[in-house]
Amino acid sequence: MSQPAKDPAPGEGIRSLKSTPIFRAINFELYAKPNIVIMALGAVAITGCAGYIIYMRSKYKAMGFYTAVDSDGSERFKKKVSKWTE
């Protein structure tokens, strides 16, 4: 005997469709339920990384450094030297 067809609940999305185990393994994110703790840790990590990059850029700018491109195409930080202040 076959099992009765299960009606999909609202919000199930693609989880309610028939699929193969290979498809589910390859597209794991489509079938995993959202985890608030992991999502919060990821948001904190991304915000921390962006904040650190912004902080480092502001420190280089405050110290008077700029990105200089050498004749061979490499980039390096150089200290700004003004001829007007000497």
Summary of the structure (lengths in Angstrom):
residues: 86
radius of gyration: 26.8
end to end distance: 93.4
largest distance: 93.4
contacts: 122
relative contact order: 0.07
helix: 49%
strand: 12%
